[in-house]
Amino acid sequence: MAILIRREQGFYRRLMKLSMPIVLQNLITFSLGLIDTFMVSQLGNTEMAAVTAANVPVFLLISIVFGVQSGLGILVSQYWGKQDMKSISRSIGVASFVGAAVATVLAAVLFFWPVQIMDLLSNNHQLSILGAPYLKIIGISYIFNMLSSVYASAQRSAENPSFGMKLFGASTLINTGLNYLLIFGKLGFPMLGIQGAAIATLCARICEFIICSIYALRDKRIRVQWAAFVRPGWDMLRRFLKYASPVVLNEAGWGLGTSMLTVILGYTENSVEMLAANAVMGNLGRLFLVFCFGLGAATAVLVGKAIGEGQSEEDIMSLSKALLRFTVVSGTVLAAIALVLLPTLFMPVVFPLFKLFGESAAIATALAVTSFASIPLHAYTISSITGVLRSGGDVLWSAALDLGPQWIVCLPLTALCALVLKTGIWPIALAMQTESVAKLPLCLYRVRSRKWIHDVTANKEML
């Protein structure tokens, strides 16, 4: 394996320099979700289940934010390879306007119809009443998050990933402190419970947007040309929509599919226990995937830059293979660590902290074993889809690889086990992981086909 991933001296040092700030940024972001879950769990399993259900449409918003980021990254990484700063400014402008418009529409829907939306997400109306105030406020926060995430994505694609880490690190500290004050009513603040968590998130997102705006005015790496930003032009809009819209639709579809898994759990007979366990394990699982997401983002930057520099098909393929193999090795190590920690730390210590006992603890254990064992599969598919294929402009195939296994295999099988056959938790947990199993051979085929390299090197219009 060492021979298969061997590269020139300094390559993996550069990879770590790119990926580790992204890993830390994702770790900070996902840790916030875990902290939120922990604080809300102290109010009770019912409150935690309500927030879990409310976060179903929120996760769809997050997926759209990531889609806009990824679509922008396709263009910026290649413009960065050519040092075309005017086009970078135009692409940031288009992404900001389009992303903010989409986020505003979705936030308005969540604000005006929170109870009706919550009623669609579970069979427990009490959860709808509890979660509606949270849902009304949390959607607004993602308008600001969309704008700051767009700029952070541009900085990442320009080989400055530490900016996003610092930005979202500051936002997380603000959010955590306000959570403590507003959820529990400390230091003279009102005790707002679930609603306090949403207000804390909104305040943190506004702060990160302000920080991001000030930085953009002073940054020397990407000198934003404001005339190009405000008036990016129809040609840039066309390019962005051509390469980014499939990615945004891909992420929206994937986010909706992932959210549907939570909805399925919300319609089981033991929905409160299912949702509470899934809230904890969803956040713990993402913590172990942050390194894989970081490698995927770094892969997108390196492959995109290589394409922008005009490297040969052979060099691009060699680079991609080394990155993907390294990702699989890393994912295998992470899976082993996670499975060892399950009986030694998570079950005896973490689950009780989140008030998971009895049935909810058993459900969390099954979800943990299956999700941790699937980490190497997730690692490869994340880097191949979001890193290699998307950076090569192969967005339609990337969408098919991402959505097909989820909607054709995973969701029907999970619904069959949970709602029709009403099996125990283990078949349900296994069904939830069939997405990554089905994706693997498809990703292997597409990457090895080299069709994506030929298309992007032949298509100069993209640049």
C-alpha positions as a Markdown table, in Angstrom:
| # | Residue | x | y | z |
|---|---|---|---|---|
| 1 | Met | 0.0 | 0.0 | 0.0 |
| 2 | Ala | 2.9 | 2.3 | 0.8 |
| 3 | Ile | 4.1 | 1.9 | -2.8 |
| 4 | Leu | 0.6 | 2.7 | -4.2 |
| 5 | Ile | 0.3 | 6.0 | -2.3 |
| 6 | Arg | 4.0 | 7.1 | -2.8 |
| 7 | Arg | 4.4 | 10.6 | -4.2 |
| 8 | Glu | 7.1 | 13.2 | -4.6 |
| 9 | Gln | 8.8 | 14.5 | -1.5 |
| 10 | Gly | 6.7 | 17.1 | 0.3 |
| 11 | Phe | 3.4 | 16.0 | -1.3 |
| 12 | Tyr | 1.7 | 14.7 | 1.8 |
| 13 | Arg | 3.0 | 17.6 | 3.8 |
| 14 | Arg | 1.2 | 19.9 | 1.4 |
| 15 | Leu | -1.9 | 17.7 | 1.5 |
| 16 | Met | -2.0 | 18.0 | 5.3 |
| 17 | Lys | -1.4 | 21.7 | 5.2 |
| 18 | Leu | -4.5 | 22.0 | 3.0 |
| 19 | Ser | -6.7 | 19.4 | 4.7 |
| 20 | Met | -6.0 | 19.9 | 8.4 |
| 21 | Pro | -7.5 | 23.4 | 8.7 |
| 22 | Ile | -10.6 | 22.1 | 6.8 |
| 23 | Val | -10.6 | 19.1 | 9.2 |
| 24 | Leu | -10.4 | 21.4 | 12.2 |
| 25 | Gln | -13.1 | 23.7 | 10.7 |
| 26 | Asn | -15.4 | 20.7 | 10.2 |
| 27 | Leu | -14.5 | 19.4 | 13.7 |
| 28 | Ile | -15.5 | 22.7 | 15.2 |
| 29 | Thr | -18.7 | 22.9 | 13.2 |
| 30 | Phe | -19.8 | 19.3 | 14.0 |
| 31 | Ser | -18.7 | 19.7 | 17.6 |
| 32 | Leu | -21.1 | 22.6 | 17.9 |
| 33 | Gly | -23.9 | 20.2 | 16.8 |
| 34 | Leu | -22.9 | 17.8 | 19.5 |
| 35 | Ile | -22.7 | 20.5 | 22.1 |
| 36 | Asp | -26.2 | 21.7 | 21.0 |
| 37 | Thr | -27.5 | 18.2 | 21.3 |
| 38 | Phe | -25.9 | 17.7 | 24.7 |
| 39 | Met | -27.4 | 21.0 | 26.1 |
| 40 | Val | -30.9 | 20.3 | 24.7 |
| 41 | Ser | -30.7 | 16.7 | 25.9 |
| 42 | Gln | -30.5 | 18.0 | 29.5 |
| 43 | Leu | -34.1 | 19.3 | 29.0 |
| 44 | Gly | -35.2 | 15.7 | 28.2 |
| 45 | Asn | -35.5 | 13.1 | 25.4 |
| 46 | Thr | -38.7 | 14.7 | 24.1 |
| 47 | Glu | -37.0 | 18.1 | 23.6 |
| 48 | Met | -34.1 | 16.4 | 22.0 |
| 49 | Ala | -36.4 | 14.5 | 19.6 |
| 50 | Ala | -38.2 | 17.8 | 18.8 |
| 51 | Val | -34.9 | 19.5 | 17.8 |
| 52 | Thr | -33.9 | 16.4 | 15.8 |
| 53 | Ala | -37.1 | 16.6 | 13.8 |
| 54 | Ala | -36.8 | 20.4 | 13.4 |
| 55 | Asn | -33.3 | 19.9 | 12.0 |
| 56 | Val | -34.6 | 17.8 | 9.1 |
| 57 | Pro | -35.3 | 20.8 | 6.9 |
| 58 | Val | -32.3 | 22.6 | 8.4 |
| 59 | Phe | -30.1 | 19.8 | 7.2 |
| 60 | Leu | -31.6 | 20.4 | 3.7 |
| 61 | Leu | -30.5 | 24.0 | 4.0 |
| 62 | Ile | -27.0 | 23.0 | 5.1 |
| 63 | Ser | -26.8 | 20.7 | 2.1 |
| 64 | Ile | -27.7 | 23.5 | -0.2 |
| 65 | Val | -25.0 | 25.7 | 1.4 |
| 66 | Phe | -22.5 | 22.9 | 0.8 |
| 67 | Gly | -23.6 | 22.6 | -2.8 |
| 68 | Val | -23.1 | 26.3 | -3.5 |
| 69 | Gln | -19.7 | 26.0 | -1.8 |
| 70 | Ser | -18.7 | 23.0 | -3.9 |
| 71 | Gly | -20.0 | 24.5 | -7.1 |
| 72 | Leu | -18.0 | 27.7 | -6.5 |
| 73 | Gly | -15.0 | 25.7 | -5.6 |
| 74 | Ile | -15.0 | 24.0 | -9.0 |
| 75 | Leu | -14.6 | 27.4 | -10.7 |
| 76 | Val | -12.3 | 29.2 | -8.1 |
| 77 | Ser | -9.8 | 26.4 | -7.9 |
| 78 | Gln | -9.2 | 26.5 | -11.6 |
| 79 | Tyr | -9.2 | 30.3 | -11.8 |
| 80 | Trp | -6.7 | 30.2 | -9.0 |
| 81 | Gly | -4.5 | 27.9 | -11.0 |
| 82 | Lys | -4.6 | 30.6 | -13.8 |
| 83 | Gln | -4.4 | 33.5 | -11.3 |
| 84 | Asp | -7.5 | 35.0 | -12.9 |
| 85 | Met | -8.6 | 37.3 | -10.0 |
| 86 | Lys | -11.3 | 39.1 | -11.9 |
| 87 | Ser | -13.1 | 35.8 | -12.7 |
| 88 | Ile | -12.7 | 34.8 | -9.1 |
| 89 | Ser | -14.5 | 38.0 | -8.0 |
| 90 | Arg | -17.3 | 37.4 | -10.5 |
| 91 | Ser | -17.8 | 33.8 | -9.4 |
| 92 | Ile | -17.9 | 34.8 | -5.7 |
| 93 | Gly | -20.5 | 37.5 | -6.7 |
| 94 | Val | -22.7 | 35.0 | -8.6 |
| 95 | Ala | -22.5 | 32.4 | -5.8 |
| 96 | Ser | -23.4 | 35.0 | -3.2 |
| 97 | Phe | -26.5 | 36.3 | -5.0 |
| 98 | Val | -27.8 | 32.9 | -6.0 |
| 99 | Gly | -27.1 | 31.3 | -2.7 |
| 100 | Ala | -28.6 | 34.1 | -0.6 |
| 101 | Ala | -31.7 | 34.1 | -2.8 |
| 102 | Val | -32.3 | 30.4 | -2.3 |
| 103 | Ala | -31.6 | 30.6 | 1.4 |
| 104 | Thr | -34.0 | 33.5 | 1.8 |
| 105 | Val | -36.9 | 31.6 | 0.1 |
| 106 | Leu | -36.4 | 28.5 | 2.3 |
| 107 | Ala | -36.0 | 30.6 | 5.5 |
| 108 | Ala | -39.4 | 32.3 | 4.7 |
| 109 | Val | -41.1 | 29.0 | 4.3 |
| 110 | Leu | -39.7 | 27.8 | 7.6 |
| 111 | Phe | -40.7 | 31.0 | 9.3 |
| 112 | Phe | -44.3 | 31.2 | 8.1 |
| 113 | Trp | -45.3 | 27.5 | 8.3 |
| 114 | Pro | -43.2 | 25.9 | 11.1 |
| 115 | Val | -45.9 | 23.7 | 12.7 |
| 116 | Gln | -47.2 | 22.4 | 9.3 |
| 117 | Ile | -43.7 | 21.5 | 8.3 |
| 118 | Met | -43.0 | 19.8 | 11.6 |
| 119 | Asp | -46.2 | 17.8 | 11.3 |
| 120 | Leu | -44.8 | 16.2 | 8.2 |
| 121 | Leu | -41.7 | 15.0 | 9.9 |
| 122 | Ser | -43.1 | 12.8 | 12.7 |
| 123 | Asn | -46.3 | 11.2 | 13.9 |
| 124 | Asn | -46.1 | 13.1 | 17.2 |
| 125 | His | -47.8 | 16.5 | 17.2 |
| 126 | Gln | -46.2 | 17.4 | 20.6 |
| 127 | Leu | -42.8 | 17.4 | 18.9 |
| 128 | Ser | -44.2 | 19.9 | 16.3 |
| 129 | Ile | -45.4 | 22.3 | 19.0 |
| 130 | Leu | -42.0 | 22.1 | 20.8 |
| 131 | Gly | -39.9 | 22.4 | 17.6 |
| 132 | Ala | -41.8 | 25.2 | 15.8 |
| 133 | Pro | -40.3 | 28.2 | 17.6 |
| 134 | Tyr | -36.8 | 26.7 | 16.9 |
| 135 | Leu | -37.6 | 26.2 | 13.2 |
| 136 | Lys | -38.9 | 29.8 | 12.7 |
| 137 | Ile | -35.6 | 31.3 | 13.8 |
| 138 | Ile | -33.0 | 28.9 | 12.7 |
| 139 | Gly | -33.8 | 29.3 | 9.0 |
| 140 | Ile | -32.9 | 33.0 | 9.1 |
| 141 | Ser | -29.5 | 32.2 | 10.4 |
| 142 | Tyr | -28.6 | 30.3 | 7.2 |
| 143 | Ile | -29.0 | 33.4 | 5.0 |
| 144 | Phe | -25.9 | 34.8 | 6.8 |
| 145 | Asn | -24.2 | 31.4 | 6.9 |
| 146 | Met | -24.6 | 31.0 | 3.2 |
| 147 | Leu | -22.8 | 34.3 | 2.5 |
| 148 | Ser | -19.9 | 33.6 | 4.9 |
| 149 | Ser | -19.6 | 30.0 | 3.6 |
| 150 | Val | -19.3 | 31.2 | 0.0 |
| 151 | Tyr | -16.4 | 33.5 | 0.9 |
| 152 | Ala | -14.8 | 30.8 | 3.0 |
| 153 | Ser | -15.0 | 28.4 | 0.1 |
| 154 | Ala | -13.3 | 30.8 | -2.2 |
| 155 | Gln | -10.5 | 31.2 | 0.3 |
| 156 | Arg | -10.2 | 27.4 | 0.6 |
| 157 | Ser | -10.0 | 27.0 | -3.1 |
| 158 | Ala | -7.2 | 29.7 | -3.2 |
| 159 | Glu | -5.2 | 27.5 | -0.8 |
| 160 | Asn | -6.1 | 29.4 | 2.3 |
| 161 | Pro | -8.2 | 26.9 | 4.3 |
| 162 | Ser | -7.2 | 28.3 | 7.7 |
| 163 | Phe | -9.5 | 31.2 | 7.2 |
| 164 | Gly | -12.6 | 29.1 | 7.4 |
| 165 | Met | -11.2 | 27.3 | 10.4 |
| 166 | Lys | -10.7 | 30.6 | 12.3 |
| 167 | Leu | -14.0 | 32.0 | 11.1 |
| 168 | Phe | -16.2 | 29.1 | 12.1 |
| 169 | Gly | -14.2 | 28.6 | 15.3 |
| 170 | Ala | -15.1 | 32.0 | 16.5 |
| 171 | Ser | -18.7 | 31.5 | 15.5 |
| 172 | Thr | -18.8 | 28.2 | 17.5 |
| 173 | Leu | -17.4 | 29.8 | 20.6 |
| 174 | Ile | -20.1 | 32.5 | 20.4 |
| 175 | Asn | -22.8 | 30.0 | 19.7 |
| 176 | Thr | -21.8 | 27.7 | 22.6 |
| 177 | Gly | -21.7 | 30.6 | 25.1 |
| 178 | Leu | -25.0 | 31.9 | 24.0 |
| 179 | Asn | -26.5 | 28.4 | 24.1 |
| 180 | Tyr | -25.6 | 28.1 | 27.8 |
| 181 | Leu | -27.0 | 31.5 | 28.6 |
| 182 | Leu | -30.2 | 31.3 | 26.7 |
| 183 | Ile | -31.2 | 27.6 | 26.9 |
| 184 | Phe | -30.8 | 27.4 | 30.7 |
| 185 | Gly | -31.3 | 31.1 | 31.6 |
| 186 | Lys | -27.9 | 31.9 | 33.2 |
| 187 | Leu | -26.4 | 35.2 | 34.3 |
| 188 | Gly | -29.8 | 37.0 | 34.2 |
| 189 | Phe | -30.8 | 35.9 | 30.7 |
| 190 | Pro | -34.3 | 34.4 | 30.2 |
| 191 | Met | -34.6 | 30.6 | 30.2 |
| 192 | Leu | -35.8 | 30.0 | 26.6 |
| 193 | Gly | -35.1 | 26.3 | 26.2 |
| 194 | Ile | -35.2 | 25.1 | 22.5 |
| 195 | Gln | -35.9 | 28.6 | 21.3 |
| 196 | Gly | -32.8 | 29.9 | 23.0 |
| 197 | Ala | -30.7 | 27.4 | 21.0 |
| 198 | Ala | -32.1 | 28.9 | 17.8 |
| 199 | Ile | -31.5 | 32.5 | 18.9 |
| 200 | Ala | -27.9 | 31.6 | 19.9 |
| 201 | Thr | -27.3 | 30.2 | 16.4 |
| 202 | Leu | -28.7 | 33.2 | 14.7 |
| 203 | Cys | -26.5 | 35.6 | 16.7 |
| 204 | Ala | -23.4 | 33.5 | 16.0 |
| 205 | Arg | -24.2 | 33.4 | 12.2 |
| 206 | Ile | -24.6 | 37.2 | 12.1 |
| 207 | Cys | -21.2 | 37.6 | 13.9 |
| 208 | Glu | -19.4 | 35.3 | 11.5 |
| 209 | Phe | -20.9 | 37.2 | 8.5 |
| 210 | Ile | -19.6 | 40.5 | 10.0 |
| 211 | Ile | -16.1 | 39.0 | 10.6 |
| 212 | Cys | -16.1 | 37.6 | 7.0 |
| 213 | Ser | -17.1 | 41.0 | 5.5 |
| 214 | Ile | -14.4 | 42.9 | 7.3 |
| 215 | Tyr | -11.8 | 40.3 | 6.3 |
| 216 | Ala | -12.9 | 40.5 | 2.6 |
| 217 | Leu | -12.3 | 44.2 | 2.6 |
| 218 | Arg | -8.7 | 43.9 | 3.9 |
| 219 | Asp | -7.6 | 40.6 | 2.4 |
| 220 | Lys | -4.6 | 40.6 | 0.0 |
| 221 | Arg | -4.7 | 37.0 | -1.2 |
| 222 | Ile | -8.0 | 37.4 | -3.0 |
| 223 | Arg | -8.4 | 41.1 | -3.8 |
| 224 | Val | -12.1 | 41.2 | -4.5 |
| 225 | Gln | -12.8 | 43.5 | -7.4 |
| 226 | Trp | -16.0 | 44.9 | -6.2 |
| 227 | Ala | -17.2 | 46.1 | -9.6 |
| 228 | Ala | -16.9 | 42.5 | -10.9 |
| 229 | Phe | -18.5 | 41.1 | -7.7 |
| 230 | Val | -21.6 | 43.4 | -8.0 |
| 231 | Arg | -21.9 | 42.9 | -11.7 |
| 232 | Pro | -20.5 | 39.5 | -12.5 |
| 233 | Gly | -22.2 | 39.3 | -15.9 |
| 234 | Trp | -24.4 | 36.8 | -17.7 |
| 235 | Asp | -21.5 | 34.7 | -18.9 |
| 236 | Met | -20.3 | 34.0 | -15.4 |
| 237 | Leu | -23.9 | 33.3 | -14.3 |
| 238 | Arg | -24.1 | 30.8 | -17.2 |
| 239 | Arg | -20.9 | 29.1 | -16.2 |
| 240 | Phe | -21.8 | 29.0 | -12.5 |
| 241 | Leu | -25.3 | 27.5 | -13.3 |
| 242 | Lys | -23.8 | 25.0 | -15.7 |
| 243 | Tyr | -21.3 | 23.6 | -13.2 |
| 244 | Ala | -22.8 | 24.6 | -9.9 |
| 245 | Ser | -26.5 | 23.9 | -10.3 |
| 246 | Pro | -26.1 | 20.2 | -10.8 |
| 247 | Val | -23.9 | 20.2 | -7.6 |
| 248 | Val | -26.5 | 22.3 | -5.7 |
| 249 | Leu | -29.3 | 20.0 | -6.9 |
| 250 | Asn | -27.2 | 17.0 | -6.0 |
| 251 | Glu | -26.6 | 18.3 | -2.5 |
| 252 | Ala | -30.2 | 19.3 | -2.0 |
| 253 | Gly | -31.4 | 15.9 | -3.2 |
| 254 | Trp | -28.8 | 14.1 | -1.0 |
| 255 | Gly | -29.8 | 16.3 | 2.0 |
| 256 | Leu | -33.4 | 15.6 | 1.4 |
| 257 | Gly | -32.7 | 11.9 | 1.2 |
| 258 | Thr | -30.7 | 12.0 | 4.4 |
| 259 | Ser | -33.5 | 14.0 | 6.0 |
| 260 | Met | -36.0 | 11.3 | 4.9 |
| 261 | Leu | -34.1 | 8.8 | 6.9 |
| 262 | Thr | -34.8 | 10.9 | 10.0 |
| 263 | Val | -38.5 | 11.2 | 8.9 |
| 264 | Ile | -38.7 | 7.4 | 8.6 |
| 265 | Leu | -37.4 | 7.1 | 12.2 |
| 266 | Gly | -39.9 | 9.8 | 13.2 |
| 267 | Tyr | -42.8 | 7.6 | 12.0 |
| 268 | Thr | -41.8 | 4.4 | 14.0 |
| 269 | Glu | -43.8 | 3.3 | 17.0 |
| 270 | Asn | -40.9 | 4.3 | 19.3 |
| 271 | Ser | -40.1 | 7.6 | 17.5 |
| 272 | Val | -39.0 | 9.5 | 20.6 |
| 273 | Glu | -36.3 | 6.9 | 21.4 |
| 274 | Met | -35.3 | 6.5 | 17.7 |
| 275 | Leu | -34.9 | 10.3 | 17.2 |
| 276 | Ala | -33.0 | 10.9 | 20.4 |
| 277 | Ala | -30.5 | 8.1 | 19.6 |
| 278 | Asn | -30.2 | 9.2 | 16.0 |
| 279 | Ala | -29.5 | 12.8 | 17.2 |
| 280 | Val | -26.5 | 11.7 | 19.3 |
| 281 | Met | -25.1 | 9.1 | 16.9 |
| 282 | Gly | -25.6 | 11.4 | 13.9 |
| 283 | Asn | -23.3 | 14.0 | 15.5 |
| 284 | Leu | -20.8 | 11.4 | 16.8 |
| 285 | Gly | -20.6 | 9.8 | 13.4 |
| 286 | Arg | -19.9 | 13.1 | 11.7 |
| 287 | Leu | -17.1 | 13.8 | 14.1 |
| 288 | Phe | -15.3 | 10.7 | 12.8 |
| 289 | Leu | -15.9 | 11.7 | 9.2 |
| 290 | Val | -14.4 | 15.2 | 9.5 |
| 291 | Phe | -11.0 | 14.0 | 8.4 |
| 292 | Cys | -12.6 | 12.4 | 5.3 |
| 293 | Phe | -14.4 | 15.6 | 4.4 |
| 294 | Gly | -11.2 | 17.5 | 4.9 |
| 295 | Leu | -9.3 | 15.2 | 2.5 |
| 296 | Gly | -12.2 | 15.4 | 0.0 |
| 297 | Ala | -12.0 | 19.2 | 0.1 |
| 298 | Ala | -8.2 | 19.2 | -0.3 |
| 299 | Thr | -8.5 | 16.7 | -3.1 |
| 300 | Ala | -10.9 | 19.1 | -4.9 |
| 301 | Val | -8.4 | 21.9 | -4.6 |
| 302 | Leu | -5.3 | 19.9 | -5.7 |
| 303 | Val | -7.0 | 18.2 | -8.7 |
| 304 | Gly | -8.8 | 21.4 | -9.7 |
| 305 | Lys | -5.5 | 23.3 | -9.6 |
| 306 | Ala | -3.7 | 20.7 | -11.6 |
| 307 | Ile | -6.4 | 20.9 | -14.3 |
| 308 | Gly | -6.2 | 24.7 | -14.2 |
| 309 | Glu | -2.4 | 24.5 | -14.7 |
| 310 | Gly | -2.9 | 22.4 | -17.8 |
| 311 | Gln | -1.3 | 19.2 | -16.5 |
| 312 | Ser | -1.6 | 16.0 | -18.6 |
| 313 | Glu | -4.3 | 13.4 | -18.2 |
| 314 | Glu | -1.7 | 10.9 | -16.9 |
| 315 | Asp | -0.5 | 13.3 | -14.2 |
| 316 | Ile | -4.0 | 14.2 | -13.1 |
| 317 | Met | -5.0 | 10.5 | -12.9 |
| 318 | Ser | -1.9 | 9.6 | -11.0 |
| 319 | Leu | -2.6 | 12.4 | -8.5 |
| 320 | Ser | -6.2 | 11.3 | -8.1 |
| 321 | Lys | -5.4 | 7.7 | -7.5 |
| 322 | Ala | -2.8 | 8.5 | -4.8 |
| 323 | Leu | -5.3 | 10.8 | -3.0 |
| 324 | Leu | -8.1 | 8.3 | -3.1 |
| 325 | Arg | -5.9 | 5.4 | -1.8 |
| 326 | Phe | -4.6 | 7.6 | 1.0 |
| 327 | Thr | -8.2 | 8.4 | 1.9 |
| 328 | Val | -9.1 | 4.8 | 2.2 |
| 329 | Val | -6.2 | 4.1 | 4.5 |
| 330 | Ser | -7.1 | 7.0 | 6.7 |
| 331 | Gly | -10.8 | 5.9 | 6.8 |
| 332 | Thr | -9.8 | 2.4 | 7.9 |
| 333 | Val | -7.7 | 3.7 | 10.7 |
| 334 | Leu | -10.6 | 6.0 | 11.8 |
| 335 | Ala | -13.0 | 3.1 | 11.8 |
| 336 | Ala | -10.8 | 1.0 | 14.0 |
| 337 | Ile | -10.4 | 3.8 | 16.5 |
| 338 | Ala | -14.2 | 4.5 | 16.6 |
| 339 | Leu | -15.1 | 0.8 | 17.1 |
| 340 | Val | -12.6 | 0.5 | 20.0 |
| 341 | Leu | -14.0 | 3.7 | 21.6 |
| 342 | Leu | -17.6 | 2.4 | 21.4 |
| 343 | Pro | -17.5 | -0.1 | 24.3 |
| 344 | Thr | -14.8 | 1.8 | 26.3 |
| 345 | Leu | -16.0 | 5.4 | 26.1 |
| 346 | Phe | -19.3 | 5.9 | 24.2 |
| 347 | Met | -21.5 | 3.3 | 25.8 |
| 348 | Pro | -20.4 | 3.6 | 29.4 |
| 349 | Val | -19.8 | 7.4 | 29.5 |
| 350 | Val | -21.2 | 9.4 | 26.5 |
| 351 | Phe | -24.6 | 7.7 | 26.2 |
| 352 | Pro | -25.5 | 8.4 | 29.9 |
| 353 | Leu | -24.4 | 12.0 | 29.5 |
| 354 | Phe | -27.0 | 12.4 | 26.8 |
| 355 | Lys | -29.6 | 10.6 | 28.9 |
| 356 | Leu | -29.6 | 7.6 | 26.6 |
| 357 | Phe | -30.7 | 4.6 | 28.7 |
| 358 | Gly | -32.4 | 1.3 | 28.0 |
| 359 | Glu | -34.0 | 1.2 | 24.5 |
| 360 | Ser | -32.6 | 4.5 | 23.3 |
| 361 | Ala | -29.0 | 3.3 | 24.3 |
| 362 | Ala | -29.5 | 0.0 | 22.5 |
| 363 | Ile | -30.7 | 1.9 | 19.4 |
| 364 | Ala | -27.6 | 4.2 | 19.6 |
| 365 | Thr | -25.3 | 1.2 | 19.9 |
| 366 | Ala | -26.7 | -0.4 | 16.7 |
| 367 | Leu | -26.4 | 2.8 | 14.8 |
| 368 | Ala | -22.8 | 3.3 | 16.1 |
| 369 | Val | -21.6 | -0.1 | 15.1 |
| 370 | Thr | -23.0 | 0.1 | 11.5 |
| 371 | Ser | -22.0 | 3.7 | 10.9 |
| 372 | Phe | -18.4 | 3.3 | 12.3 |
| 373 | Ala | -17.8 | 0.1 | 10.3 |
| 374 | Ser | -18.8 | 2.0 | 7.1 |
| 375 | Ile | -16.3 | 4.8 | 7.5 |
| 376 | Pro | -13.8 | 3.5 | 4.9 |
| 377 | Leu | -16.5 | 3.3 | 2.3 |
| 378 | His | -17.7 | 6.8 | 3.1 |
| 379 | Ala | -14.1 | 8.0 | 2.9 |
| 380 | Tyr | -13.6 | 6.7 | -0.6 |
| 381 | Thr | -17.0 | 7.9 | -1.9 |
| 382 | Ile | -16.6 | 11.4 | -0.4 |
| 383 | Ser | -13.2 | 12.0 | -2.0 |
| 384 | Ser | -14.1 | 10.5 | -5.3 |
| 385 | Ile | -17.4 | 12.4 | -5.7 |
| 386 | Thr | -16.7 | 15.7 | -4.0 |
| 387 | Gly | -13.0 | 15.8 | -4.6 |
| 388 | Val | -12.0 | 14.1 | -7.9 |
| 389 | Leu | -15.1 | 14.0 | -10.1 |
| 390 | Arg | -16.6 | 17.4 | -9.2 |
| 391 | Ser | -13.3 | 19.2 | -9.5 |
| 392 | Gly | -13.0 | 17.7 | -12.9 |
| 393 | Gly | -16.4 | 19.1 | -13.9 |
| 394 | Asp | -18.1 | 15.7 | -14.0 |
| 395 | Val | -21.0 | 17.1 | -12.0 |
| 396 | Leu | -23.8 | 15.1 | -13.7 |
| 397 | Trp | -22.2 | 11.8 | -13.0 |
| 398 | Ser | -21.3 | 12.9 | -9.5 |
| 399 | Ala | -25.0 | 13.7 | -8.9 |
| 400 | Ala | -26.1 | 10.3 | -10.2 |
| 401 | Leu | -23.5 | 8.5 | -8.0 |
| 402 | Asp | -24.6 | 10.4 | -5.0 |
| 403 | Leu | -28.4 | 10.2 | -5.4 |
| 404 | Gly | -29.0 | 6.9 | -7.1 |
| 405 | Pro | -27.9 | 4.5 | -4.3 |
| 406 | Gln | -29.5 | 6.7 | -1.7 |
| 407 | Trp | -33.0 | 7.0 | -3.3 |
| 408 | Ile | -33.1 | 3.6 | -5.1 |
| 409 | Val | -31.5 | 1.4 | -2.5 |
| 410 | Cys | -31.1 | 2.9 | 1.0 |
| 411 | Leu | -34.4 | 4.8 | 1.5 |
| 412 | Pro | -36.8 | 2.1 | 0.3 |
| 413 | Leu | -34.9 | -0.6 | 2.2 |
| 414 | Thr | -34.9 | 1.4 | 5.4 |
| 415 | Ala | -38.6 | 2.2 | 5.1 |
| 416 | Leu | -39.4 | -1.4 | 4.5 |
| 417 | Cys | -37.5 | -2.5 | 7.6 |
| 418 | Ala | -38.8 | 0.3 | 9.9 |
| 419 | Leu | -42.4 | 0.9 | 8.8 |
| 420 | Val | -43.6 | -2.2 | 6.9 |
| 421 | Leu | -41.8 | -5.2 | 8.4 |
| 422 | Lys | -41.1 | -3.4 | 11.7 |
| 423 | Thr | -37.9 | -5.3 | 12.3 |
| 424 | Gly | -35.6 | -4.7 | 15.2 |
| 425 | Ile | -33.1 | -1.9 | 15.2 |
| 426 | Trp | -30.2 | -3.9 | 13.7 |
| 427 | Pro | -31.8 | -4.5 | 10.3 |
| 428 | Ile | -32.8 | -0.8 | 10.2 |
| 429 | Ala | -29.3 | 0.3 | 11.1 |
| 430 | Leu | -27.8 | -1.9 | 8.4 |
| 431 | Ala | -30.3 | -0.7 | 5.8 |
| 432 | Met | -29.2 | 2.9 | 6.6 |
| 433 | Gln | -25.7 | 2.1 | 5.5 |
| 434 | Thr | -26.5 | 0.4 | 2.2 |
| 435 | Glu | -26.0 | 3.8 | 0.4 |
| 436 | Ser | -22.2 | 3.7 | 0.9 |
| 437 | Val | -22.0 | 0.0 | -0.1 |
| 438 | Ala | -23.9 | 0.6 | -3.3 |
| 439 | Lys | -21.9 | 3.7 | -4.2 |
| 440 | Leu | -18.4 | 2.1 | -4.0 |
| 441 | Pro | -18.4 | 0.0 | -7.2 |
| 442 | Leu | -20.0 | 2.9 | -9.2 |
| 443 | Cys | -17.4 | 5.4 | -8.0 |
| 444 | Leu | -14.6 | 3.0 | -8.8 |
| 445 | Tyr | -15.9 | 2.5 | -12.3 |
| 446 | Arg | -16.3 | 6.2 | -13.0 |
| 447 | Val | -12.9 | 7.3 | -11.7 |
| 448 | Arg | -11.1 | 4.6 | -13.5 |
| 449 | Ser | -12.9 | 5.3 | -16.8 |
| 450 | Arg | -10.9 | 8.6 | -17.2 |
| 451 | Lys | -13.8 | 10.0 | -19.2 |
| 452 | Trp | -14.1 | 12.9 | -16.7 |
| 453 | Ile | -10.4 | 13.9 | -17.3 |
| 454 | His | -10.8 | 13.9 | -21.1 |
| 455 | Asp | -14.0 | 16.0 | -20.9 |
| 456 | Val | -12.5 | 18.7 | -18.7 |
| 457 | Thr | -9.2 | 19.0 | -20.4 |
| 458 | Ala | -10.9 | 19.2 | -23.8 |
| 459 | Asn | -13.5 | 21.7 | -22.6 |
| 460 | Lys | -11.7 | 25.0 | -22.5 |
| 461 | Glu | -15.0 | 26.9 | -22.2 |
| 462 | Met | -15.1 | 26.0 | -18.5 |
| 463 | Leu | -12.1 | 28.3 | -17.9 |
